[in-house]
């Protein structure tokens, strides 16, 4: 029987400690940035973020030792939880934030964003479905594609109708596109999907999106037309760009940023945390943020490509695509290249739901690496 010390050594050898180190470094840097951005707003933000980080670390190690297949095998229950979380926004616990999105649950003074959990569940469910279709059915048959699209369509439509949260709804769409590509869907289905989108987008634009959402989407490209005064929708994006430009190479220093330390950026600790980092830590800080998250993305892809199952590979690719989309949008939003759609910068933005869910998601990736490979595959895999 193995000793406790031996079991601990074995755990840390098999768990993905490189991925954990990258996540922890990102979360700590985010905590420092949030602390500076909210120094005039009270200390509650730091306590919430620190508690979420501690919970996330625990979840990372717990989910490392739990086989992700156990969750996937309970797919009917996961499906119920996925849609149940969306429907919970219709209960008295659901409430609208200052953007008008009904995307939060609040009880006992605690706010939770169900979409953060739903994204991880959706990745597991879609990876399970794709791996099943690849192994036991014809992945490219019309019936298989219909099932996959029906799941995405129902999730996307229901979430948009109830919450109006376009940002997280687009994450589902992006993750789906990456997963079906990684699973091996034929090119002609993408062409067919593109044609369907060309028909659906005008309908969604005219009958689904509100005027405010349309203006937010068009703002980066038509600012002079949509907000010529610069005091409405373009106010915060403009302040974010000013913050980034003021930081130059090394930044103004923590607590010294003119935009960060003022009330000009309402969501400086959340949506615009990248701009605050750019102002107070400079271009060097921005590069560190991008490098850390890029390393996490690449590590997820590496683990996926070196695991022993199609399901594990797709889960890792799905987690990587989720972080990739949110990184691209957060940086683009602060630089005026993409619309402001309210997505967090993973591990850096303020938000307990986002932080502990990201740690949990990476714990699932670590768990896929943790699982022993079949003997016939071990000779072909790296120990790194």
Protein Blocks (a to p, Z undefined) as FASTA:
>chain_A
ZZfklmmmmmmmmpcfklmmmmmmmmmmmmmmmmmmmmmnojklmmmmmmmmmmmmmmmm
mmmmpcfklmmmmmmmmmmmmmmmmmmmmmmkbccdfkopacbcceehiacdfklmmmmm
mmmmmmmmmmmmmmmmcfkbmklmmmmmmmmmmmmmmmmmmnopaklmmmmmmmmmmmmm
mnopafklmmmmmmmmmmmmmmmmmmmpcfklmmmmmmmmmmmmmmmnopmmmmmmmmmm
mmmmmnmmnonbehiafklmmmkbmmlmmmmmmmmmmmmnojmlmmmmmmmmmmmmmmmm
mmmmmmcbfklmmmmmmmmmmmmmmmmmmmmmmnopaccehiacehkagcfklmmmmmmm
mmmmmmmmmpccdfklmmmpcfZZ
